[in-house]
Amino acid sequence: AQSVTQLDSQVPVFEEAPVELRCNYSSSVSVYLFWYVQYPNQGLQLLLKYLSGSTLVKGINGFEAEFNKSQTSFHLRKPSVHISDTAEYFCAVSDAGANNLFFGTGTRLTVIP
Amino acid sequence: DADVTQTPRNRITKTGKRIMLECSQTKGHDRMYWYRQDPGLGLRLIYYSFDVKDINKGEISDGYSVSRQAQAKFSLSLESAIPNQTALYFCATSESPNLMEPQHFGDGTRLSIL
């Protein structure tokens, strides 16, 4: 079964600085990859997803992620963060064609004024 | 109005009680999911349903049951609640016909079992 690793449980960053949230997964077979964001007291929202094609995926709120098959990674980036980006971010991976989806343990992004 | 509505939002109850968490959606999606979220563990899938006649166990279905009363309604039951079922529970829906990713989440039900 897949496993998803988000090594950084907390990431503090100053406002307008760039940020990268890391995600690695275990299997190198064909996968679908997702990033979700969870604001306080809310459910998750889908930020972006990679299914096939270009390895650079753009999502909502200025976020983007790059699929790297050789490194089994799908890191999330934003060039300049805002206070409103403070939230918890979850990476998730699904084996292509399978009825499964595995979530990472989450990274709490705190943007400091 | 929210697209995915969960009731109740908070519940405190005692060990051994039967509890039902309800979820209704206005998205018109066939696929619905129940997840639990625990600190440091992310989300884990309890049950999912691809349509009214289809119910499937997820990763951690033991101790839980579900009912898909209609396309719009998907309920989660704890027949005899135990303290380690204390968690944040989320219902979600998806319109994707071939993928497992939930797209629309409710705001969650915080359940505490004493």
Interface residues (C-beta under 8 A of the other chain):
Chain A: V4 S9 Y32 F34 N41 Q42 G43 L44 Q45 L46 K49 L51 F90 A92 S94 G97 A98 N99 N100 L101 F103 G104 T105 G106
Chain B: V4 G40 L41 G42 L43 R44 L45 Y48 N56 F90 A92 N98 L99 M100 E101 P102 Q103 F105 G106 D107 G108
